[in-house]
């Protein structure tokens, strides 16, 4: 490894170093604001370092990591989302008597694991990044350990994530037994002549199963609503966006690079998963009265929408997925950000009753949440509308009309439960909410910034699309 390799790894080194410095600062001088400031500075430095690394791209650092523009784009997306989530964490943790500062260390470690995932070019780095991410998420989900629900969420995520890791390892072992390599770029040529190999098909099935658990798609979705409901609101935002986004970026790189998406059996398997996720995710959301569970089932449906573009394949699909993930990050962090801002020291604001008449108490916050929900529903003038439009365009270019039809039907179903929350916020109620509503300046700034981005991408997405076209296809 030479100097250029170290420079290419600069974003990773800065995030890892920041986590160490924050941990040392906690050990010597425990101050919540100091931990947050160090975290934000480290993330800002890592984000800025992407411009120093970009001239070196593409660069392969050993056989484990590939720092190309595809990886740098998703690393930037991950860092930006985590930056916003860290700011939301401050006001949320200030309202709790539990230990606060260690959450930022876990958040940085989870971010590092996500960055390793999107830059992986080898099964070893793939699994290493996934486990760094998962282990941090176990602790983040159960961070408020004195409460029953967060502890339950952490235990459930631990058990199911451990199971998914077992499926992944076994699938990798089967593919290695057939091909003799674990490098993604060498697998493409080797898998081309082994499409009917029982070992390869079984290995791909186990890998899809493991990734399916991480994405929370049907039928691997059972952990999603319970973990979303039990985990602290900002942690739920991280799981729903950064965690799933990193795994999906890895899925796209792995299957496109290795050529596995050309397997007929793999195409059919993902088509079934996409259809089931879109329909079941939206239908189950109709039955929920808990806002976090509604957003959980909504995220299952959105992973199904993304799989439609994944099935389409080609450069148009890659661009559609990149734009969709960016819009999904903004919208979902914003939605959970509203939940975070409204939560108090006793519990998260996750019931519909917490939002009854919200517009008449806090009109700006209600308006922001309305825009986020409308974006998730795919209503025009929001980023979510254009995101779905580009997914449909990618699907139409590949002629997968059945999936497009299911996407349209399920989107109409989803509109009902989004509007249900909106109507609840704008309805007049006789009594005020049963608990005091805290106000946090940092969280308000984050929500305003996300709202501006949401509308900007929905009205004038050209500059962002120009960036996507420069870095994609892989």
C-alpha positions as CSV (number, residue, x, y, z in Angstrom):
1,X,0.0,0.0,0.0
2,X,1.4,3.4,-1.1
3,X,0.6,7.0,-0.4
4,X,-2.0,7.2,-3.2
5,X,-3.8,4.2,-1.6
6,X,-3.8,6.0,1.8
7,X,-5.2,9.1,0.2
8,X,-7.9,7.0,-1.5
9,X,-8.8,5.7,2.0
10,X,-8.9,9.2,3.5
11,X,-12.8,9.3,4.0
12,X,-12.6,6.0,5.8
13,X,-9.6,7.0,8.0
14,X,-11.3,10.3,9.0
15,X,-14.6,8.6,10.1
16,X,-12.6,5.9,11.9
17,X,-10.3,8.4,13.5
18,X,-13.3,10.6,14.6
19,X,-14.9,7.7,16.3
20,X,-11.7,7.1,18.3
21,X,-11.3,10.7,19.2
22,X,-14.9,11.0,20.3
23,X,-14.4,7.9,22.5
24,X,-11.3,9.4,24.1
25,X,-13.0,12.7,24.6
26,X,-15.9,10.8,26.4
27,X,-13.3,9.1,28.6
28,X,-11.6,12.3,29.6
29,X,-14.3,15.1,29.5
30,X,-17.9,14.0,29.2
31,X,-19.8,16.8,27.4
32,X,-22.7,16.1,25.1
33,X,-22.1,19.2,22.9
34,X,-18.4,18.4,22.5
35,X,-19.2,14.9,21.3
36,X,-21.7,16.2,18.8
37,X,-19.3,18.9,17.5
38,X,-16.4,16.4,17.1
39,X,-18.7,14.1,15.2
40,X,-20.0,16.8,12.9
41,X,-16.5,18.1,12.2
42,X,-15.2,14.6,11.4
43,X,-18.1,14.0,9.0
44,X,-17.7,17.3,7.3
45,X,-14.0,16.6,6.9
46,X,-14.7,13.1,5.5
47,X,-17.3,14.6,3.1
48,X,-14.9,17.3,1.9
49,X,-12.1,14.7,1.4
50,X,-14.2,13.1,-1.4
51,X,-13.0,15.9,-3.7
52,X,-9.4,15.0,-2.9
53,X,-10.1,11.3,-3.7
54,X,-12.1,11.9,-6.8
55,X,-9.1,12.6,-9.1
56,X,-7.7,9.1,-8.1
57,X,-10.9,7.3,-9.1
58,X,-11.2,4.6,-10.0
59,X,-8.5,3.1,-7.7
60,X,-8.4,-0.4,-6.4
61,X,-7.0,-0.6,-2.8
62,X,-5.8,-4.2,-2.5
63,X,-8.4,-6.7,-3.7
64,X,-10.9,-5.7,-1.0
65,X,-12.0,-2.1,-1.9
66,X,-12.6,-0.2,-5.1
67,X,-12.8,3.6,-4.9
68,X,-14.5,4.6,-8.1
69,X,-17.0,7.4,-8.6
70,X,-19.9,5.0,-7.9
71,X,-18.5,4.3,-4.4
72,X,-17.7,8.0,-3.8
73,X,-21.2,9.1,-4.7
74,X,-22.8,6.7,-2.2
75,X,-20.2,7.4,0.4
76,X,-21.1,11.1,0.1
77,X,-24.8,10.3,0.4
78,X,-24.2,8.2,3.5
79,X,-22.1,10.8,5.2
80,X,-24.6,13.6,4.4
81,X,-27.6,11.6,5.8
82,X,-25.7,10.6,8.9
83,X,-24.7,14.3,9.5
84,X,-28.4,15.3,9.5
85,X,-29.3,12.3,11.8
86,X,-26.5,13.3,14.2
87,X,-27.9,16.8,14.5
88,X,-31.4,15.3,15.2
89,X,-29.8,13.0,17.9
90,X,-28.6,16.0,20.0
91,X,-32.0,17.4,20.8
92,X,-33.5,14.0,21.2
93,X,-30.8,12.8,23.7
94,X,-30.9,16.1,25.6
95,X,-34.4,15.1,26.7
96,X,-33.3,11.8,28.1
97,X,-31.5,11.1,31.4
98,X,-29.6,8.1,29.9
99,X,-26.0,8.2,28.8
100,X,-25.8,10.4,25.7
101,X,-22.3,10.7,24.3
102,X,-21.6,7.0,23.3
103,X,-24.4,7.1,20.7
104,X,-22.1,9.2,18.5
105,X,-19.4,6.6,18.6
106,X,-21.8,3.9,17.5
107,X,-23.2,6.2,14.8
108,X,-19.7,6.8,13.4
109,X,-18.9,3.1,13.5
110,X,-22.1,2.2,11.7
111,X,-21.3,4.9,9.1
112,X,-17.9,3.4,8.6
113,X,-19.4,-0.1,8.0
114,X,-21.8,1.4,5.5
115,X,-19.0,3.1,3.6
116,X,-17.0,-0.2,3.4
117,X,-20.1,-1.9,2.0
118,X,-20.5,0.5,-1.0
119,X,-16.8,0.3,-1.8
120,X,-16.5,-3.5,-1.5
121,X,-15.1,-5.5,-4.4
122,X,-14.5,-8.8,-2.5
123,X,-16.7,-11.1,-0.3
124,X,-14.4,-10.5,2.7
125,X,-14.9,-6.7,2.6
126,X,-18.6,-7.2,1.9
127,X,-19.0,-9.3,5.0
128,X,-16.7,-7.2,7.1
129,X,-18.6,-4.0,6.3
130,X,-21.9,-5.7,6.9
131,X,-20.8,-6.9,10.4
132,X,-19.3,-3.5,11.4
133,X,-22.7,-1.9,10.4
134,X,-24.8,-4.6,12.1
135,X,-22.9,-4.8,15.4
136,X,-23.2,-1.0,15.8
137,X,-27.0,-1.2,15.0
138,X,-27.6,-3.8,17.7
139,X,-26.4,-1.3,20.3
140,X,-28.0,1.7,18.6
141,X,-31.4,-0.1,18.5
142,X,-31.2,-0.9,22.3
143,X,-29.5,2.4,23.2
144,X,-32.3,3.4,25.6
145,X,-31.7,0.1,27.5
146,X,-33.8,1.1,30.5
147,X,-37.0,0.9,28.4
148,X,-38.6,-2.3,27.3
149,X,-39.3,-1.5,23.6
150,X,-35.7,-0.4,22.7
151,X,-34.3,-3.5,24.4
152,X,-36.8,-5.7,22.6
153,X,-35.9,-4.1,19.3
154,X,-32.2,-4.6,19.9
155,X,-32.6,-8.3,20.7
156,X,-34.9,-8.9,17.7
157,X,-32.5,-7.2,15.4
158,X,-29.6,-9.2,16.9
159,X,-31.2,-12.5,16.3
160,X,-32.5,-11.9,12.8
161,X,-29.3,-10.1,11.6
162,X,-27.3,-13.0,13.0
163,X,-29.4,-15.4,11.0
164,X,-29.0,-13.3,7.8
165,X,-25.2,-13.3,8.3
166,X,-25.3,-17.1,8.4
167,X,-27.2,-17.3,5.1
168,X,-24.7,-14.8,3.6
169,X,-21.6,-16.8,4.7
170,X,-23.0,-20.1,3.5
171,X,-23.9,-18.6,0.1
172,X,-20.5,-17.1,-0.3
173,X,-18.9,-20.4,0.6
174,X,-21.0,-22.2,-2.1
175,X,-20.0,-19.7,-4.8
176,X,-16.4,-19.9,-3.8
177,X,-16.5,-23.7,-3.9
178,X,-17.7,-23.4,-7.5
179,X,-15.6,-20.5,-8.8
180,X,-12.5,-20.5,-6.6
181,X,-12.6,-16.8,-6.2
182,X,-14.2,-14.2,-3.9
183,X,-13.4,-11.1,-6.0
184,X,-16.5,-9.5,-7.6
185,X,-14.7,-8.5,-10.8
186,X,-13.5,-12.1,-11.5
187,X,-16.8,-13.6,-10.7
188,X,-18.4,-12.2,-13.9
189,X,-16.4,-14.3,-16.3
190,X,-16.6,-17.4,-14.0
191,X,-20.3,-17.3,-13.4
192,X,-21.1,-16.9,-17.1
193,X,-20.3,-20.5,-17.7
194,X,-21.9,-21.8,-14.5
195,X,-25.5,-20.5,-14.7
196,X,-26.9,-24.0,-14.3
197,X,-24.6,-25.0,-11.5
198,X,-26.5,-26.2,-8.4
199,X,-23.8,-24.7,-6.2
200,X,-24.0,-21.3,-7.9
201,X,-27.8,-21.2,-7.8
202,X,-27.9,-22.3,-4.2
203,X,-25.2,-19.8,-3.3
204,X,-27.0,-16.9,-5.0
205,X,-30.3,-17.9,-3.3
206,X,-28.6,-17.8,0.2
207,X,-27.0,-14.4,-0.6
208,X,-30.3,-13.0,-1.7
209,X,-31.9,-14.3,1.5
210,X,-29.2,-12.6,3.6
211,X,-29.5,-9.3,1.7
212,X,-33.3,-9.6,1.9
213,X,-33.1,-9.6,5.7
214,X,-30.9,-6.4,5.6
215,X,-33.2,-4.6,3.2
216,X,-36.4,-5.7,5.1
217,X,-38.1,-6.9,1.9
218,X,-40.9,-9.5,1.9
219,X,-40.7,-12.3,3.1
220,X,-37.8,-11.2,5.2
221,X,-39.5,-8.2,6.7
222,X,-40.8,-9.4,10.0
223,X,-38.2,-7.6,12.1
224,X,-38.8,-4.2,10.4
225,X,-42.0,-2.9,12.1
226,X,-40.9,-4.0,15.6
227,X,-37.4,-2.6,15.3
228,X,-38.6,0.6,13.8
229,X,-41.2,1.0,16.6
230,X,-38.8,0.1,19.4
231,X,-35.6,1.9,18.4
232,X,-35.0,5.5,19.3
233,X,-36.5,7.7,16.5
234,X,-33.2,9.0,15.1
235,X,-31.7,5.5,15.1
236,X,-34.8,4.3,13.2
237,X,-34.1,7.1,10.6
238,X,-30.5,5.7,10.3
239,X,-31.7,2.1,9.8
240,X,-34.3,3.1,7.3
241,X,-31.9,5.2,5.2
242,X,-28.2,4.7,5.6
243,X,-28.3,1.0,6.5
244,X,-30.7,0.0,3.7
245,X,-29.2,2.4,1.2
246,X,-25.7,1.0,1.7
247,X,-26.9,-2.6,1.3
248,X,-28.9,-1.7,-1.9
249,X,-25.8,0.0,-3.4
250,X,-23.8,-3.2,-2.6
251,X,-26.6,-5.3,-4.2
252,X,-26.5,-3.2,-7.3
253,X,-22.7,-3.4,-7.6
254,X,-22.5,-7.1,-6.8
255,X,-25.2,-8.4,-9.2
256,X,-24.3,-6.0,-12.0
257,X,-20.5,-6.5,-11.7
258,X,-20.8,-10.3,-11.4
259,X,-23.4,-10.5,-14.1
260,X,-25.8,-12.5,-11.8
261,X,-28.8,-10.4,-12.8
262,X,-28.7,-12.1,-16.2
263,X,-29.6,-15.4,-14.5
264,X,-33.3,-16.1,-15.3
265,X,-33.9,-17.7,-11.9
266,X,-32.4,-14.6,-10.2
267,X,-34.6,-12.3,-12.2
268,X,-37.7,-14.3,-11.3
269,X,-36.7,-14.4,-7.7
270,X,-36.3,-10.6,-7.4
271,X,-39.5,-10.0,-9.4
272,X,-41.4,-12.1,-6.8
273,X,-39.8,-10.3,-3.9
274,X,-40.5,-6.9,-5.5
275,X,-44.2,-7.7,-6.1
276,X,-44.7,-9.1,-2.6
277,X,-42.9,-6.1,-1.0
278,X,-44.9,-3.5,-2.9
279,X,-48.3,-5.1,-2.2
280,X,-47.8,-6.6,1.3
281,X,-45.9,-3.5,2.5
282,X,-48.7,-1.1,1.5
283,X,-51.5,-3.4,2.5
284,X,-50.1,-4.0,6.0
285,X,-49.5,-0.3,6.5
286,X,-53.3,0.3,6.1
287,X,-53.9,-1.6,9.3
288,X,-51.5,0.4,11.5
289,X,-52.2,3.1,14.0
290,X,-48.6,3.7,15.0
291,X,-46.7,6.3,12.8
292,X,-43.4,4.5,13.1
293,X,-44.9,1.2,12.0
294,X,-46.7,2.9,9.1
295,X,-43.3,4.3,8.0
296,X,-41.8,0.8,8.5
297,X,-44.2,-0.9,6.2
298,X,-43.8,2.1,3.8
299,X,-40.1,1.4,3.7
300,X,-40.7,-2.2,2.8
301,X,-42.9,-1.0,-0.2
302,X,-40.2,1.5,-1.2
303,X,-37.6,-1.3,-1.3
304,X,-39.9,-3.1,-3.7
305,X,-40.1,0.0,-5.9
306,X,-36.3,0.1,-6.0
307,X,-36.2,-3.5,-7.0
308,X,-38.3,-2.7,-10.1
309,X,-35.5,-0.4,-11.3
310,X,-33.0,-3.1,-10.3
311,X,-34.8,-5.6,-12.5
312,X,-34.7,-3.2,-15.4
313,X,-30.9,-3.2,-15.5
314,X,-28.7,-0.9,-17.6
315,X,-27.4,2.6,-17.1
316,X,-30.9,4.1,-16.9
317,X,-31.7,1.8,-14.0
318,X,-28.5,2.8,-12.2
319,X,-29.4,6.5,-12.5
320,X,-33.0,5.9,-11.4
321,X,-31.8,4.0,-8.3
322,X,-29.3,6.7,-7.4
323,X,-31.9,9.4,-7.7
324,X,-34.5,7.4,-5.9
325,X,-32.2,6.6,-3.0
326,X,-31.3,10.3,-2.6
327,X,-34.9,11.3,-2.6
328,X,-35.8,8.5,-0.2
329,X,-33.0,9.5,2.2
330,X,-34.2,13.1,2.3
331,X,-37.8,12.2,2.7
332,X,-37.4,9.4,5.3
333,X,-34.9,11.3,7.4
334,X,-37.3,14.3,7.3
335,X,-40.3,12.1,8.3
336,X,-38.5,10.5,11.2
337,X,-37.0,13.9,12.0
338,X,-40.5,15.2,12.7
339,X,-41.1,12.2,15.0
340,X,-37.8,12.9,16.7
341,X,-38.6,16.6,17.3
342,X,-42.0,15.8,18.7
343,X,-40.8,13.0,21.0
344,X,-40.4,13.7,24.8
345,X,-38.4,12.2,27.6
346,X,-41.1,9.6,28.3
347,X,-41.6,8.1,24.8
348,X,-41.4,8.7,21.1
349,X,-44.3,10.5,19.4
350,X,-45.4,7.5,17.4
351,X,-49.2,7.3,17.8
352,X,-51.7,9.0,15.5
353,X,-53.1,10.7,18.5
354,X,-49.8,12.6,18.9
355,X,-50.4,14.2,15.5
356,X,-54.1,15.0,16.0
357,X,-54.5,18.8,15.3
358,X,-50.7,19.3,14.9
359,X,-51.2,21.9,12.3
360,X,-53.1,24.1,14.7
361,X,-50.4,23.9,17.3
362,X,-47.2,23.8,15.2
363,X,-48.1,24.7,11.6
364,X,-44.6,24.7,10.2
365,X,-43.8,21.3,11.6
366,X,-47.1,19.9,10.3
367,X,-46.4,21.4,6.9
368,X,-43.0,19.8,6.7
369,X,-44.4,16.4,7.7
370,X,-47.1,16.8,5.1
371,X,-44.5,17.4,2.3
372,X,-42.5,14.4,3.5
373,X,-45.6,12.2,3.4
374,X,-46.7,13.5,0.0
375,X,-43.2,12.8,-1.3
376,X,-43.3,9.2,0.0
377,X,-46.7,8.9,-1.8
378,X,-45.2,10.2,-5.0
379,X,-47.2,13.4,-5.4
380,X,-45.9,16.0,-7.9
381,X,-43.6,18.9,-6.9
382,X,-41.8,16.6,-4.5
383,X,-38.6,14.6,-5.1
384,X,-40.6,11.4,-4.5
385,X,-42.7,12.0,-7.6
386,X,-39.7,12.3,-9.9
387,X,-38.0,9.3,-8.2
388,X,-41.0,7.1,-9.0
389,X,-41.3,8.5,-12.5
390,X,-37.7,7.6,-13.2
391,X,-38.2,4.1,-11.8
392,X,-41.2,3.7,-14.1
393,X,-39.2,5.0,-17.0
394,X,-36.4,2.5,-16.4
395,X,-38.9,-0.3,-16.1
396,X,-40.7,0.7,-19.3
397,X,-37.4,0.8,-21.2
398,X,-36.8,-2.8,-20.2
399,X,-40.4,-3.8,-20.9
400,X,-41.2,-5.2,-17.4
401,X,-44.8,-4.0,-17.6
402,X,-46.2,-6.4,-15.0
403,X,-43.9,-4.9,-12.3
404,X,-44.8,-1.4,-13.4
405,X,-48.5,-2.2,-13.1
406,X,-48.1,-3.5,-9.6
407,X,-46.0,-0.4,-8.7
408,X,-48.9,1.8,-9.9
409,X,-51.6,-0.1,-8.0
410,X,-49.6,-0.3,-4.8
411,X,-48.8,3.4,-5.0
412,X,-52.5,4.2,-5.0
413,X,-53.0,1.9,-2.0
414,X,-50.1,3.7,-0.2
415,X,-51.7,7.1,-0.8
416,X,-54.6,6.2,1.6
417,X,-52.5,5.7,4.7
418,X,-50.3,8.7,4.0
419,X,-53.3,10.9,3.6
420,X,-54.7,9.4,6.8
421,X,-51.8,10.9,8.8
422,X,-52.2,14.2,6.9
423,X,-55.9,14.4,7.7
424,X,-55.2,13.7,11.3
425,X,-52.7,16.6,11.5
426,X,-55.2,19.1,10.0
427,X,-58.3,18.0,11.9
428,X,-59.4,20.3,14.7
429,X,-59.4,18.7,18.1
430,X,-60.9,19.9,21.3
431,X,-58.0,19.0,23.6
432,X,-54.3,19.6,23.3
433,X,-51.9,16.7,23.1
434,X,-51.5,14.9,26.4
435,X,-47.8,15.7,26.7
436,X,-45.6,18.8,26.3
437,X,-44.1,19.2,22.9
438,X,-40.4,20.0,23.1
439,X,-38.6,22.3,20.7
440,X,-35.1,21.9,19.4
441,X,-33.3,24.5,17.3
442,X,-30.9,22.1,15.6
443,X,-33.6,19.6,14.6
444,X,-35.6,22.5,13.2
445,X,-32.7,23.6,11.0
446,X,-32.3,20.1,9.7
447,X,-36.0,19.7,8.9
448,X,-36.0,23.1,7.0
449,X,-32.9,22.1,5.0
450,X,-34.4,18.7,4.1
451,X,-37.6,20.4,3.0
452,X,-35.8,22.8,0.7
453,X,-33.9,19.9,-0.8
454,X,-37.1,17.9,-1.2
455,X,-38.8,20.7,-3.2
456,X,-35.7,21.6,-5.1
457,X,-35.2,18.0,-6.4
458,X,-38.9,17.8,-7.2
459,X,-38.9,21.1,-9.2
460,X,-35.4,21.4,-10.6
461,X,-33.5,18.1,-10.5
462,X,-31.2,18.8,-13.5
463,X,-28.0,19.8,-11.6
464,X,-28.3,16.7,-9.4
465,X,-29.0,14.4,-12.4
466,X,-25.9,15.9,-14.1
467,X,-23.9,14.8,-11.0
468,X,-25.4,11.3,-11.2
469,X,-24.6,10.9,-14.9
470,X,-21.0,11.8,-14.3
471,X,-20.5,9.0,-11.7
472,X,-22.8,6.4,-13.2
473,X,-22.8,3.8,-14.7
474,X,-20.2,2.0,-12.6
